[in-house]
Amino acid sequence: MAVTIFSVKEPASPKLKANAWMQDAIERYFQISLYLLILIGFFTLASTGRLDALSVMFVSAALLFRGYLLLKGRNLVIPEPWTSYLTLAYVVFYVADFSLISSSFVAATVHLVLFSMVVKIFSVQRDRDHFYLAILSFLEVLAAAVLTVDTVFFAAFSIFMLLAVTTFISMEMKRSAAAASARAATTMFNPVGQAIGHASGTRLKKMRLSLSATGLVLMVAILAGAAVIFFILPRISAGYLSNYVPRNEFVSGFSDNVRLGEIGAIQQSNAVVMHVQVEGDRGGSFDLRWRGVALGNFDGFRWYNPPQQLEMLRSLDGRFNLARLRARWGALMGEPVGSLHARLVQYRVLMEPIGASVFFLAGSPEVLWSGAREIALDPSGAIYNASRDPISSYTVFSNLQQPNGADLRAAASKQPPEIALRYLQLPRVDPRVRTLAIQLTAASPSPYEKALALELYLKTHFGYTLQLPTSPARDPLANFLFERKEGHCEYFASSLAVMLRAVDIPARIVNGFRTGEFNDLTGSYIIRARDAHSWVEAYFPGQGWVSFDPTPPATRGLPSAWTRIMLYVDATREFWREWIINYDFLHQRTLSTEVSSSGRRFFQNAGHNIHSHYAAILERARRLQRQIQRSPGTWTLWGIWLAAALLLLINARRLWRAWRRRQVAANPERAPSSAASIWYARMIHRLARRGWRKRPAQTPREFVRTIQDPPLQNSVARFTSHYERARFGASPEDAQRLPELYEEIKSL
């Protein structure tokens, strides 16, 4: 692009040069700040992990090229007609992207914003184009807020806020400088400040630091004010834009229709799924299974449930009575587990945004507190948010008690009709499966011992692996049991459930999570995707549903220093999710109650401490009084010494200055300027006592002319001449003459 620089014949005035320098410096700073604003906006969006690789690569290349041009002081501008054609072409592409390619409103709109930004950074023609670029970068940050709730967003948003402040400040300064400067009408600079070479590097650096510091102060003030507003204003948890959040494999893995292999796919991710805090547990002593969905029908390739559910509205106190809801299913739910000897526990679950609408529960849940308006319960005991919206957090009161072995061995073998009809059906499976189940349980006298024998066989004769078959087998379970002999938890659980049914024991598989890593910093369990698990529930008349886990334990790595660091990172994320993302009226009430109680404790403790200190001081004063009365002479002497020391301490600075002045006056050649000032002040004071007072507005020589006594005037004139040379010329010889001339004036 051609750069036109007009020259003037007449030399510019200093004021015009200053305006030109200021305009150049502001222009350069503005261009850099705007570029960084666009860069951090795209980084915020890319950090969500929701952008496709092609978009990330394309936009990153465009931004890097624009940064290179900015660094080299060059500019590339796409002709305006081309931008119009590109825009019209992308409108057609947007329709195709929304309906065919992305199939998502958010994804297609994000692609539109990215395309507009790339075109605009290479087609800046007017000042308003800079404003459009700032708006587009804000839209990127807004899209990131929809796509993620991570703590990385907060850090990126803080940097974005700083750059936004500095960008708009420099934009306004640029506009004002252009309007006020005559040079703006006669000189044209390219958009990267090509003419800045005339500016002073030092002054330019100072101006940049000043603008950056101002932006930092404003950013901190804005964030502080926003934090106050955020925590004080009434809030509700409304699931902002949650319908636009992309769903992932977690939804299908914990739905009422799951194909073999879907849980194994989830286990290959290390993403955090939820945090669980068990009340009273600060050492990680629980090893629980977090039950999601239980599936009863099997067709050889997938487990599923018929679409039957009961719904319950939330009570006025915000809870759901799950025991009452289960009772509505009657005999189909089976007997409550551990009804005679309850082992009750309360825990709170904080969900990550995985998109699942199922509640993950431990044991036999009795009471549920949730922000959901209505819940649904299926016949297998899975509990859903009836609106199918993602769940953020909930609190549960559960019974962890399990029937003991003696009661299970004594359980009857005849099954209730409702249970048998639903949980004894079998698809067409390989005959070897039924034969193997019968052989393994032939020596077991009771259904419970048969279940234990089958569980032990699978756990000890097969290997665990997450390597899934490249092509599906004709009969997945037969392939697992007789050919491959290794797989992940879904194959173990499905095999056990099918073999239990083959020996007339009702069974179903359960998909959920095992207890993960315990974070002692927050007192919560970290449940990750790799902790996804499938196990089996078998039914025993009179005892209810009992869990069996035939999967051999998977090996886990040893903890390391990096593991400890990640616990701190996770603690930060958990705080962010709990007190920022899920912050609502309940959190406000909890926070206000805690602040109020803490304030009362603080003032109570402060009053108690003040009273204690006052009583202690009073007691010491009484002891001192008694000692003074016994030895008045000694204490009087100590009082005099103390008063003298205190007096010296108070006047220490004044005494030091007086001593210092005396030293300088006695040796004027060591500090001529200071000595001259001291001796001149003494001379003025001596003359004032004789009636010749110097007014503040008078110079030393003007004061000399006001003295009407000729001998005194001559002496003062000589003193003044030596004083000026010593005071302003630092002449030691003249400073040494001042004491002598002072004595001469004093003697007149």
N, C-alpha and C positions, 0 to 999 in steps of 0.2 A: 504494500500500500504506500502510495506517495505521501510524504510528509511535507507540508508547506510551512516554511518559517519565514515570516516577513521581517525585514530589517528596517530600522528607522535611521534617518540621517542625523538628527539631533541627539546628543547624548541624553540618556534617560536620567530623570531625577532620582535622588536616593530613595524617595518614597515609592516611585514607580518600580525601581529595582527590588525593593523590599516586598511589594505586592506580588511581583512576578515570582520571586523566590518562594513566597508563601503558597502561591497557587500551585506551583510545580510540586512542592513537597506534599501538599494535601492531596493532589491528584495521584501521586505515586502511592501514598499510604492508602488511599481509598481503593485503588485497584488491587493492591495486595490483600487488604482486609476483605474485599468482596470475593476474591478468588478463594481465600481460606474459608469464608462462610459457605460457599458452594461446595467446597471439598468436604468440610465436616458434615454438611447436610447429607451428602451422598454416603459418607462413611457411616453415619448413624443408621441410614436405611440398609446399607449392605451388612452391618453388624447383626441384623436380626436373623440372618441366615435364610431369609425367605426369598431372596432374589435368585433368579436363574443364572447359571454361569455365563451365558451369552450376554445378558444385560450387564453383569458386573464387568466383564472383559471389555465390552464396547465403551461403556461410560468411563471406566478407568483409563483407557487409552486416550479418550478425548480430553479428559481432565489433565493427564500428564502432558499431552501435547500443548494444551493451553498454558500450563505452568511453564513449559520450556519457552514458549513465545514471550511470556511475561518476564522471565528471567533475562532473556536476550534483548528485551526492549523492542520486540517486533509485534506486528498485529496482522491478523488474517480475518477478513470480513467477507462473509458470503453475500453476494448481491441480493438485494431485497426481493426481486421477482422470484429468485430461487427459493427463498424461505416460504413464500406464499405457495409455490408448487409443492414443496415438501410437506407443508401443513395440510394441504388438501389431500395429498396422497396418504398421510397418516390417519386422517379421519376415516378413510375407507379401511385401512389396516386395523384401526381400533375396533371397528364393528366385528371384523373377523377374529381379532384377538379375544374379544369378550365372549363371542359365541362359539368359537371353534378351538383356538389355541390354548389360552389360559383358562377359559370357562369360569372366570372369577372376576367380579366387579373390581375388587381391590387390586388384583394383579394387573388387569388391563389398565386401570387408572394409573398405577405406579409406572407402568411402561410408558404411558402418555406423558407423565410428568418428566421422566428421564429423557425422553425424546425431545420434548420442548426445551429442556435445559441445555442439551447438547447443541441444538440448533441456535439457541439464543446466545450462548457464549461466543459463537463465531459469527454473530450477525448484529453486534451492538452498533446502532446508528445514532441513537438519541439518549438523552439522560434518563428517560423513562424506562429504557431497556435495562438499565442497571437495577431499577426498582423491581422490574419483572423477575430478574434473576434472583433477587433477594426473596421474593415471594415464592418462587419455585423451590428454593432451598428450604424454606419453611414448610412447604407442602411435603417435601421428602421427610422432614422430621415428624410431621403429623402422621404420615403413612407408617413410619417406624413405630410411633406410639400405638397404632392399631395392631401392628404385627408382632410386637414383643412387649414384655413387662420386665425385662432384665435390668440389672443395675448398670450395665454398660450404657444403657439409654440415658440414665441420669447424668453420668459423666460426660457423654457426648453432648447432651442438651445444655449442660453448664458451659461447655466451651462454645457451643453454638450461640448461647445467650451473650457471652462476652464479645464474640465476633460481630453479632448483630448490633450490639450497642456501638462498638467502634465504627462499624460500617455506616450506620445511619448518622452518627456524629460527623464523620468525615464527609459524608454525602452532603449534609447541610452546610458544613464549612466550605466545601467545594462550590456549592451553589452560591453562597454569600460572597465568597472571594471573587467568583466570576462576575457577579453583578456589580461589585464595588470597584473592580479594577479596570482601568482603561485598556490595559494590555489584553484583556479578554476579547476586546473588539477588534484588535489588530494582529493578534498572534494565535495561531492554531497549533496545538500540540497533539501528538498521537495519543491514544487511550492509555498508554503505559508510561507517559511522562518522559518522552525522549529528551526534552530540554532541561531536564533536571541537573545536568552536569554543571550548570552555573551555580548551583546552590552549595552552601557550605555543608560539608559532611557532619561537622560537630553540631551545628544548629539543627540539621535534619534529624540527627539521632536524638537530640533533646526533645524535639517536637514529637517524634514517634513514641518516645518513652512517656511523654506527658499524656498523649492521647490514649495509649494503652493503659496507663495507670488510672486515668479517668474512667475508661470503660470497665476496668476491673472493679473499681469502687461502685459504679452504678450497677454492675452485674450482681455484686454481693448484696447491695441494698434491695435490688429487685427480688432475688431469691429469698432473702430474709423476710421481706414483706409478703411474698407469696406463701412462704412456710407458715407465717402467722395466720394468713387467711385460710390456708388449707386445713390447719388443725383446729381453727375456731369455728368457721362457718358450719352449720348443720349439713350433714352428708348422708346419703343413702348409697348402698351398693346396688347399682342398676344394670350391670353388665354392659357398659358402654361399648357400642359397636361390636359386641361379642359375636353377632351373627355373621360378621364379615371375616372373622378369624379363620384361616385355613384349617381344615381338619387333617388328621394324619392317621398313621396305622394304629394308634391307641384306640381310636373309636371302633374300628372293626374288630380289634382283638378283644374288646370287652363289650360286645354287643350280644344280642340274643341269637346270633348266627355266626359261628366261627369255624373256619376251615382249618384242617390240620396244617401246622406250620406257621400260623400267624403269630402265636406267642413266641415261637423261636425267632421270628423276625424282630420282634420288639426287644428280645434279650440281647441283641447285637448292638444296641445303643447304650451309651453311658449317661444319657440325659437324666436329670433329676425329675421325678414324677410327683413326689409329695414329701412333706415333712410331718412326722407324727410326734406329738408330745404326750407322754403318758403321765398322768397326775401322780406326783410322789416319786417318780422314777428319775434319779439323777445319776445313775451308774450304768444304765443300759442293760438291765437284768432280764428284760423280756425278749422272748423269741417267739414271735407271733406270725400268723398268716393273715393277710389282709384280703378278705374274701370280696371279690367283685361280682362275677356272674356265675351261676351254676346252671349247667345245661344237661337236659335229660334225654333228648332224642338224638339218635345217631344213624346216619345212612351209609357209613363206611368211609366217608370223606370229610364230613362236617358234623359238628354238634350244633343243635338249635333247640329253641323252645317255641311252642305255639304262642300266638299273640294274645295272651291272657294276663290281665293285670288288674289289681285293685288299687284304688287311689284314696288318698287321705289328705285333707286340708290341714294346714298348720293351725295349731291352737292359739289362743290369744296370748299365751305366755311364750310363744315362739318355739314350741317343741312338738315332736311327733311321738305318739305312744306306739312303738313298733310291736310290742307284745299284743296289744289289742288288734292291730292290723293283721298280724299273723293268725290270730284266732278266727278271723273272718274266712280264712281258707279251710278251716276245720281240719279233718284228718289228713288232708293232702300235705300239710306242712309237717306232720309227724309230731312226736312228743317233744316238749322243750328239753334241751340238753341241760343236765345239771340242775334240775329244778329243786332238788332237795337240799343240796349243799352249794349255795351260790358262792362264786368267787368274782366279786364285782370290781370293775375298774372303769375309770373315766379317762378319755383321751381326746385330744384335739388334732384334727387333720387339716393341713394347709396344702391345697392342691396347686400344682403348677398348671399353666394353661395348655393342657394336652388335648382339650376338646371333649373329654369323656363326660357323660352325664350320669354315670353310675357311682354310688357311694361305696368306698372300700372300707369294710368293717371287720373287726376281729371278734371271735367268739360268737355269742348269741346276743345281738344288740337289743336293748330294752327301750331306751329313750334316745331320740336324735334331736339335736338343735341345729338348725340350718336356716340360711336366708331364703331357701326355696319356698315358694308359696304352697306347693303341692308336691307330694311324692307318690310314687307308684311301686307296688310290690308284686312280683310275679310268683307263680307257684313254687319255684325253686328257691325262694328266699332272697333273690337279688332286689335291691332297692335303687330306684332311679329318681332323678328329678323329672317330674311329670311333664314339664315343658320341654325336656330334652336339651335345655341350655347347659353349658359347661358349669361345673361346680367349682367354687373357689375355696371354701372352708366350711367346716362343720365340727360339732362336738358330739360325742357319743358316750352313752353309759351302757356297758356290756357285761355279760356274764361269761367268764372264761372257763367255768367248770366243765369237765368232761366226765362221762361215766367211767367207773373203774372196771378193771379187767374181769373181776369175779361176776359183776352184774351182766357184763356183755356175754360172758361164756354161758350164763344161765338164761339168756334171752331166748324166746320161742322162735321156732323156725317158720311158723305160718305167718305169711305177710298179709297186711290189710289189703282189701281189694283196690282201693284208690292208689296205694303205693305200688302194688304189683302191676297194675295196668299201665302205669306211666313209666316205671323205672326197671322193668324186666324185659322190655321189648328189645329185640336184636335184629340187625340187618342181616343180609346174606353175607356171612363171613366164611373164611376158609375153615373147613371141618377140623383141621389140625388145632385151631385155637380152642374149640370146645373140648377136644380130646386132651389137650395139654392142661386145661383148667381142671378137668376131672381127675387126671392123674396126680396133679400136685396137691389136691385137697382130699384124696382118698383116705388118708390116715387121720384127717382132722375131724373130731367128734362134734364140733359146733360151728355154726356159721361164722362166728367171730374168729375162731382159730383157722378156718378156711381163708378168711380175708388176710390174716397175718401170714399164712403160708404163701399166698400169691404175692403179697407185698414183698416178702423176703426174697422170693425167687427173682423177681424183676430187679430188685435193688442189688443183688449179688451176682447175677449172670449176664448183665448187659452193661454196655458202656455209655457214657454221656458225651454228647457232641452237639455243637450248634451248626455243623456243616450239613445243610439241607440237601436232599437229592436234587440233581439238576433237572430231572424229569419225573413227574409223579408216577408212582407205581400203580399197577392195576388194583392191588389190594394193599394199602399202606400198612395195616397192622400185621398182616401175614409177612410182608417184606421185612418189617421191623423185628418180629419174633423169630423168624426162621432163616432169614438170609442176612440182612444187614447187621442185626444185633447191636445196634447203637443208634442213639437219637437223643432228642431233648425231651423236656418234661411232658409235652403234649402226647408223645408216643407212649411214654411210660404210663401216664394217667389213663389214656384211652384204652391201652391194653388191659390194665387192671380193671377198669370199669366193665369192659366187655367180658372178661373172664369171670368176674363176680356175677354178672348176670347169667353167664353160662352155667353157674352152679346155684342159681335161684337166690342170689343175694341182690336186692335192689341197690343200684349204684348210679351215680352221676359224676361228671367231672366239674371242677371249679377252676375258674381262671381268676387270678389275683396277683398278689405280691408276697414275697417272703420279707421278713424284717431285714432291713439293710444295715448300713453303718451307723453307729451311734456317735453323735457329735456332742462331746462333753462341754463345749462352749455354750451351746444353746439348750442342752438337755433334751434334744429331739433326735429321732431316728431319720436318717436320710434314705428314702426309698428311691432307687434309680430304675431305669427301664430294664437294666440287666437283672434286676431282682424279680421280674415278671415270672410267674410260676403257675403250673397246673398241677392239681392234685385230685383226690377222689374222696367223695363222701358216700359211705355205705349206710344202709338203714337196718336197724335192729329193733324189732317190736318191743315196746315198753321202754326203750332207751333213746330212741331218736337217731339222728344222723351223726355219724362219727367219721372223723377225717383219717385218711390213710395217704401216705406219701411214698410211692414206690421209686421215685427218682433218686439215684445215688448223688451224694453231695458233690457239687462242682468245686474245683480248686480255686482259691483266691490268692492274690498276691500278698506279700508281706507289707505291713505299713512302712512308710518311709517319711523323710522330712518333707517331701513334696505332698504327701498325703495330709500332713499336718497343716501345711499352708492352704491346701484346698478346703480344709475344715473352716478356716477363717473366712475364706471366700464364700463358702456356703452359708456361714453364719450371717454374713452381710446380705446375701441374697434372701435369706429367710426373713430378716428384719425388713428388707425392702418390700417383700411380698405381704408381710403381715401388717405393717404400719403405714405403707404407702398405697400399694395396689388395692388391698382389701380394707383400707381405712373407711369406716362408716360410722353411723351413729353409735353402735355398740362400742366400738373402739374409742369414740369420743367420750362416752360415759365412763368407760374404764379409765381412760387417761385423766379425765377431770377428777374422778374419785381418788386416783392415786396421787395426783398433784395436791388435791385438797388435804388428804391425810398426811402426805409428806410435809406440807406447809404447817399443819397443826403440830406435827411432831417436832419440826424445826423450832417453832416459836416456844413450844413447851420446854424443849431441851435448852433453848437459849435463856428462857426465864429461869430455869433451874440452875444453869451455869452462872448466870449473873448473881442470883441469890447466894449461891455457894461461894463465889469469889468475894462478894460483899461481906459475907459473914467471916471469911478468912482474913480479909483486910482489917475488919473491925477487931478481930481477936488479936492480930499482930499489933494494932495501934494500942490496945489495952496493955499488952505485955510491955511495949515500949514505954508507955506512960509509967508503969510500975518501976521499970529500970531507971528512968530519969529521976523519979522521986527518991530512989535509994542512993544515987550518985549524981547530985545536981551539978557539982563542979566539973566533973569529967565530961558530962554530956554538954555542958555549956561550951567548953573548949572545943569539943568536936563540932558543935554547931557553928562556932566562929570559923573553924577551918573549912567546914562544908560551905558556908556562905561565901567565904573568900574564893574557894575553888569554883563555885557556881558563878560568881561575878567575873572571874577570869575567863571562864568558859563562854559566858555570854558575850564578852568583849574581845574574845580571842581574835576575831577577824579584824576588828578595828585596831587592836594593838599591833597585830602583824603588819597591817598597812602602814601604821605610824612608824614602826621600826624600819620597815622597808624604805619608806620615804626618807627617813633620816640617813640610812645607809647610802642611798642614791645621792642625796644632797651633800653628804660628806665626801663622796668620791664621784664628782660629776663627769670625769673623763670616761668612766665605765659605761654610762648610759647618757650621752649628751642630750638627747631629745627629752627624756623624762626629767633629767636634772634641770634643764632649762625651764620646763613647765613649773617645777616645784619652786625654783628661786624667783621666777616671775610672779607667781602667786604670793610669795612672801613679800616681794617688793610692793605689789599692789595693796596688800593688807597694811604695810607700814605707811604708805602714802595716804590711805584712807583714814588712818588715825590722825594724820596731820591736816585733814580737810580736803585732800585732792582725791576725789572718787572717780573711778573709771566706769563709764556706762557700758553696758553689754554691746551696744551697737557700735562703739568706737573701736578702731584699730589701734594697735600699740603706738604707731606714730601720730595718729590723731590725738591720742591721749597726751602724748608728750607736748604737743602744741597748746594744750589747755592749761599747762602749769605756768603760772605767772612769776615764779621765783627763778631768776636766771641761773644762779649756781645749781639749784636743785634740778632745773630743766636740763642743763648740760649733763649732769650726772645720770639722770634718767635716760637721756638720749643715748649716751654711751652704753648704758646697761641694755637698752632696747636693741641696739645694733648687734651686740654680742649675743643677746637672747635669740634674735631671729636667725643668726648663722648657726647657733647651736641647736635651736629647736627644729629648723627646717633643713639645715645642711648637715646636721649630726657632726659638728666640728668639736672635737675634744678640747682644743686650745681655747675656743671661745667659752665653752662650758666651764673651764677652770677659772676664767676671769670673773664669772658671775658672783661667787661669794665675796671676792674682794670689792667689787663695785657695789654690792649690797651693803657692805659695811661702810663704804664711803657715803652712800645715800643716808644710811642710818645715822651717821655722825653729823650731818648737816642740820 
